[in-house]
Amino acid sequence: MKNNCNFAARAALLALALTAAFALNTSVRAQALPGSLWYNGDLNHVNGLANERDDSLGFGQYAHVFDDFKVTDSPGWHLTSLYSNNIMNYSTSTTAVEWSIHQGITEGNPGTTVASGTSTDFAITVHHVDEFTEYTVRVLGLNINLAPGTYFLNVTPVGSGQGRSFDSDTSGVGCIGTPCGNNGNAFFDSNFFGAYYQSTAEQGQPGDFSMGVIGTVVPEPPPWAMMAMGAVVLIGVQRLRRKKA
């Protein structure tokens, strides 16, 4: 009887331990952050590409990964946060986060910078635990409006002279929005590695990279507002005609 009780107690403890382990594992399992309008997908456990600045490469040295996303809603998106998922070992000594949004990047061409900055308002959290720990590097407190179109995003942790950081490859698992980590339209820019907006395929990585944007869809103006705007324009045109007459 005593052995049966001990066995039952041990079985209950084992079940509890397994449940706790599962809960802990799922709490750090890769997924999109809440409020994401676009997320390129979880890491594919294959590779990563240098995405770093002012770490063991040296101060003033950088490597940036850009990947494309589409604003598909009219009249646009209002972004409050940007993020990338990186396998890195200077999460606790990151001093800032450099970020930029471009349009029109092509091979050897940076396109047009729509918005950019180096922010000290950021958060770094564990995103996935495996052989290596992957961290979400997130810029906070942004106020960016984007009209419908195609854009390229980079979010890079800034170090303090040590460590390395690599943006995780993704195959699009768990993705949100368009494209969904499956079009291979990414670029690499680095003064250290001598790459100037090269296709990542030239770095031996033709895939996509784990990053995303957070915000809200800008609401369409109500019909009465459109009618009022039209009336104001019409009145202005009539006054202009009278002056000319």
DABEL-V495221 format. One record per helix or strand of 3 or more residues. SS is the DSSP state (hx for helix, st for strand). FROM is the first residue (numbers start at 1). LEN is the number of residues. If there is no record, write none. Layout:
{{SS/FROM/LEN} {SS/FROM/LEN}}
This chain:
{{hx/2/26} {st/36/4} {st/43/8} {st/62/10} {st/77/12} {hx/91/3} {st/96/8} {st/112/8} {st/122/8} {st/133/7} {st/144/3} {st/149/10} {st/165/6} {st/186/5} {st/195/5} {hx/200/4} {st/211/7} {hx/223/22}}
